[in-house]
Amino acid sequence: MKINDKIYCKDIGVYSGQLTKRESYFIKEINDENIRIQNNEGTLRWYSKFYFSLNNEPEIISINIDDKIENVEADAIEVTIEFSNKAKYWLTFTTPKYLDQILDEESYFSSRDFMIIKKLSEESIKSTIKKLDEQNELIENCKKY
């Protein structure tokens, strides 16, 4: 990285509102650990190099709810996420009430790739996926197709 390089935000960390994931920025100043850019608020500010890359990450191009939501409070549904590089991932969204029903019949529940939210709706699912993506936690919570 050097002054005037175009870089891309790969993680917004605690800088919501100041940085946008996948947004491009130009380096105004640089030192061993940090870069200075003009952020989303129009302010020149120093940030750790950790938050940026010279290469942009693939974007989410679709979020598909694969199952019909039968019960917003007690259900489990699969969701497929596709990225601009054609990679596809999936995960299951469920609710605490649904898990309670399972635990009434079984002594334990074990699963990867599950996201637990209070109520199932298209809005809450997409919002959760976008938040996970912003914090670089989406891929680690999904299973690759």
Contacts in CASP RR format, 6 or more apart in sequence:
PFRMAT RR
TARGET T0000
AUTHOR 0000-0000-0000
METHOD contacts of the structure
MODEL  1
MKINDKIYCKDIGVYSGQLTKRESYFIKEINDENIRIQNNEGTLRWYSKF
YFSLNNEPEIISINIDDKIENVEADAIEVTIEFSNKAKYWLTFTTPKYLD
QILDEESYFSSRDFMIIKKLSEESIKSTIKKLDEQNELIENCKKY
1 7 0 8 1.000
1 27 0 8 1.000
1 30 0 8 1.000
1 35 0 8 1.000
1 49 0 8 1.000
1 52 0 8 1.000
1 54 0 8 1.000
2 27 0 8 1.000
2 30 0 8 1.000
3 27 0 8 1.000
3 28 0 8 1.000
3 29 0 8 1.000
3 30 0 8 1.000
4 26 0 8 1.000
4 27 0 8 1.000
5 26 0 8 1.000
5 27 0 8 1.000
5 54 0 8 1.000
6 24 0 8 1.000
6 25 0 8 1.000
6 26 0 8 1.000
6 54 0 8 1.000
7 24 0 8 1.000
7 25 0 8 1.000
7 26 0 8 1.000
7 27 0 8 1.000
7 35 0 8 1.000
7 37 0 8 1.000
7 52 0 8 1.000
7 53 0 8 1.000
7 54 0 8 1.000
8 22 0 8 1.000
8 23 0 8 1.000
8 24 0 8 1.000
8 25 0 8 1.000
8 52 0 8 1.000
8 53 0 8 1.000
8 54 0 8 1.000
8 55 0 8 1.000
8 56 0 8 1.000
8 57 0 8 1.000
9 19 0 8 1.000
9 20 0 8 1.000
9 21 0 8 1.000
9 22 0 8 1.000
9 23 0 8 1.000
9 25 0 8 1.000
9 51 0 8 1.000
9 52 0 8 1.000
10 21 0 8 1.000
10 22 0 8 1.000
10 51 0 8 1.000
10 52 0 8 1.000
10 53 0 8 1.000
10 57 0 8 1.000
10 136 0 8 1.000
11 21 0 8 1.000
11 50 0 8 1.000
11 51 0 8 1.000
11 135 0 8 1.000
11 136 0 8 1.000
12 18 0 8 1.000
12 19 0 8 1.000
12 20 0 8 1.000
12 21 0 8 1.000
12 51 0 8 1.000
12 134 0 8 1.000
12 135 0 8 1.000
13 19 0 8 1.000
13 51 0 8 1.000
13 134 0 8 1.000
13 135 0 8 1.000
15 39 0 8 1.000
15 47 0 8 1.000
15 51 0 8 1.000
16 134 0 8 1.000
17 40 0 8 1.000
17 41 0 8 1.000
18 39 0 8 1.000
18 40 0 8 1.000
18 41 0 8 1.000
18 43 0 8 1.000
18 45 0 8 1.000
19 39 0 8 1.000
19 40 0 8 1.000
19 47 0 8 1.000
19 51 0 8 1.000
20 40 0 8 1.000
21 57 0 8 1.000
21 133 0 8 1.000
21 134 0 8 1.000
22 56 0 8 1.000
22 57 0 8 1.000
22 59 0 8 1.000
23 40 0 8 1.000
24 56 0 8 1.000
25 37 0 8 1.000
25 38 0 8 1.000
25 39 0 8 1.000
25 52 0 8 1.000
26 37 0 8 1.000
26 38 0 8 1.000
27 35 0 8 1.000
27 36 0 8 1.000
27 37 0 8 1.000
28 35 0 8 1.000
28 36 0 8 1.000
28 37 0 8 1.000
28 38 0 8 1.000
28 44 0 8 1.000
29 35 0 8 1.000
29 36 0 8 1.000
29 46 0 8 1.000
30 36 0 8 1.000
33 48 0 8 1.000
33 49 0 8 1.000
34 46 0 8 1.000
34 47 0 8 1.000
34 48 0 8 1.000
34 49 0 8 1.000
35 46 0 8 1.000
35 47 0 8 1.000
35 49 0 8 1.000
35 52 0 8 1.000
36 44 0 8 1.000
36 45 0 8 1.000
36 46 0 8 1.000
36 47 0 8 1.000
37 44 0 8 1.000
37 45 0 8 1.000
37 47 0 8 1.000
38 44 0 8 1.000
39 45 0 8 1.000
39 47 0 8 1.000
58 83 0 8 1.000
58 84 0 8 1.000
58 85 0 8 1.000
58 87 0 8 1.000
59 83 0 8 1.000
59 84 0 8 1.000
60 81 0 8 1.000
60 82 0 8 1.000
60 83 0 8 1.000
60 84 0 8 1.000
60 129 0 8 1.000
60 130 0 8 1.000
60 133 0 8 1.000
61 82 0 8 1.000
61 83 0 8 1.000
61 84 0 8 1.000
62 80 0 8 1.000
62 81 0 8 1.000
62 82 0 8 1.000
63 79 0 8 1.000
63 80 0 8 1.000
63 81 0 8 1.000
63 125 0 8 1.000
63 126 0 8 1.000
63 129 0 8 1.000
64 79 0 8 1.000
64 80 0 8 1.000
64 81 0 8 1.000
64 82 0 8 1.000
65 77 0 8 1.000
65 79 0 8 1.000
65 122 0 8 1.000
65 125 0 8 1.000
66 77 0 8 1.000
66 78 0 8 1.000
66 79 0 8 1.000
66 80 0 8 1.000
66 90 0 8 1.000
67 77 0 8 1.000
67 78 0 8 1.000
68 77 0 8 1.000
69 75 0 8 1.000
69 77 0 8 1.000
69 120 0 8 1.000
69 121 0 8 1.000
69 122 0 8 1.000
71 98 0 8 1.000
71 120 0 8 1.000
72 95 0 8 1.000
72 119 0 8 1.000
72 120 0 8 1.000
72 121 0 8 1.000
73 95 0 8 1.000
73 97 0 8 1.000
73 119 0 8 1.000
73 120 0 8 1.000
74 95 0 8 1.000
74 97 0 8 1.000
74 98 0 8 1.000
74 100 0 8 1.000
74 101 0 8 1.000
75 94 0 8 1.000
75 95 0 8 1.000
75 98 0 8 1.000
75 120 0 8 1.000
76 92 0 8 1.000
76 93 0 8 1.000
76 94 0 8 1.000
76 95 0 8 1.000
76 98 0 8 1.000
76 114 0 8 1.000
77 92 0 8 1.000
77 93 0 8 1.000
77 94 0 8 1.000
77 120 0 8 1.000
78 90 0 8 1.000
78 91 0 8 1.000
78 92 0 8 1.000
78 93 0 8 1.000
79 90 0 8 1.000
79 91 0 8 1.000
79 92 0 8 1.000
79 93 0 8 1.000
79 125 0 8 1.000
79 129 0 8 1.000
80 88 0 8 1.000
80 89 0 8 1.000
80 90 0 8 1.000
80 145 0 8 1.000
81 88 0 8 1.000
81 89 0 8 1.000
81 90 0 8 1.000
81 91 0 8 1.000
81 129 0 8 1.000
81 138 0 8 1.000
81 142 0 8 1.000
82 88 0 8 1.000
83 89 0 8 1.000
87 144 0 8 1.000
87 145 0 8 1.000
88 144 0 8 1.000
88 145 0 8 1.000
89 138 0 8 1.000
89 139 0 8 1.000
89 142 0 8 1.000
89 143 0 8 1.000
89 144 0 8 1.000
89 145 0 8 1.000
90 113 0 8 1.000
90 142 0 8 1.000
90 143 0 8 1.000
90 145 0 8 1.000
91 113 0 8 1.000
91 114 0 8 1.000
91 115 0 8 1.000
91 141 0 8 1.000
91 142 0 8 1.000
91 143 0 8 1.000
92 111 0 8 1.000
92 113 0 8 1.000
92 114 0 8 1.000
92 115 0 8 1.000
93 114 0 8 1.000
93 115 0 8 1.000
93 116 0 8 1.000
93 117 0 8 1.000
93 120 0 8 1.000
93 125 0 8 1.000
93 128 0 8 1.000
94 114 0 8 1.000
94 115 0 8 1.000
94 116 0 8 1.000
94 117 0 8 1.000
94 120 0 8 1.000
95 116 0 8 1.000
95 117 0 8 1.000
95 118 0 8 1.000
95 119 0 8 1.000
95 120 0 8 1.000
96 116 0 8 1.000
96 118 0 8 1.000
99 109 0 8 1.000
99 116 0 8 1.000
102 109 0 8 1.000
103 109 0 8 1.000
112 143 0 8 1.000
113 141 0 8 1.000
113 142 0 8 1.000
113 143 0 8 1.000
115 128 0 8 1.000
115 132 0 8 1.000
115 141 0 8 1.000
117 124 0 8 1.000
117 125 0 8 1.000
117 128 0 8 1.000
118 124 0 8 1.000
129 138 0 8 1.000
132 138 0 8 1.000
132 141 0 8 1.000
END
